[in-house]
Amino acid sequence: MSSSMDNTNMDIPPEEQAPSVPDSRTGAALGATALVHAEYHLFRIADPLGSVADDLDVTHNGLVSAAGGAIEVSTGIHTGNVRVTVERHSQLPAPVPGWEEIAEISCHSPSGDMLVTPLMDDPAELPSLASRGPGRYRLRVHARGRDRAVDETAGDDVPESYLIQSWPAPHQDAQLFQATDSYGAQVRAQPADDTIVIDHEDSLDTRTGRERDILRRA
């Protein structure tokens, strides 16, 4: 399933869009920005034809991890929209300043359609991160704003922004390059096989906690 290649979402003011980095080979930005619905503190990167994370480490770095055959990005908010920019590069891109958390993880796209997607909805209107079709890629995930509304349900406000850069690359271990927000520190303090919901809603005595536990075990 292919996604829209529009450069920006009309609902996102230009001054609030995540920064764009030119493609290292052509000088043109190969990306787009859209609002993505986060649920249970996450959104995903997945391939409609199979696992993108079947043979990858499950490093628990507080931002991005391999889980259930997909890549999961951890959000501070429990439920609501976050702003996501994706950029497709032909090779390792230059660093981008102004982000609070930065981590990298490797992945594999069996179909060549590696998409940003909510946990329980259709993929976002964003380009595939697999710019060269099926194969192995490296993802660099940037985050900011995760401390603004931790565990809350976001309404019209969009407190969090993410930049996901991809480029063709062989598998490497996941790496955490920058770790400055409080939410990431809380997630990293949890056992690696535990849920990332960090408040009373994580309890199995609550409906939210039971639903998250079911999803994690599935």
WOQUI-V888110 format. One record per backbone hydrogen bond with DSSP energy under -1.0 kcal/mol. CO is the residue of the C=O (numbers start at 1). NH is the residue of the N-H. If there is no record, write none. Layout:
CO | NH
CO | NH
This chain:
9 | 12
13 | 16
14 | 17
23 | 27
28 | 23
30 | 88
32 | 86
34 | 84
36 | 82
38 | 80
41 | 75
42 | 39
43 | 73
44 | 117
45 | 71
46 | 115
47 | 50
52 | 108
59 | 61
63 | 74
65 | 72
67 | 70
69 | 52
70 | 67
71 | 45
72 | 65
73 | 43
76 | 151
78 | 41
79 | 154
80 | 38
82 | 36
83 | 162
84 | 34
85 | 164
86 | 32
87 | 166
100 | 180
101 | 143
102 | 177
102 | 178
103 | 141
104 | 175
105 | 139
107 | 137
109 | 135
114 | 129
115 | 46
116 | 124
117 | 44
124 | 126
129 | 131
130 | 133
135 | 109
136 | 169
137 | 107
138 | 167
139 | 105
140 | 165
141 | 103
142 | 163
143 | 100
143 | 101
144 | 161
145 | 148
149 | 152
152 | 78
152 | 79
160 | 83
161 | 144
162 | 85
163 | 142
164 | 87
165 | 140
166 | 89
167 | 138
175 | 104
178 | 102
181 | 185
182 | 186
183 | 187
184 | 188
185 | 189
187 | 190
191 | 194
199 | 202
200 | 203
203 | 206
206 | 210
207 | 211
208 | 212
209 | 213
210 | 214
211 | 215
212 | 216
213 | 217
214 | 218
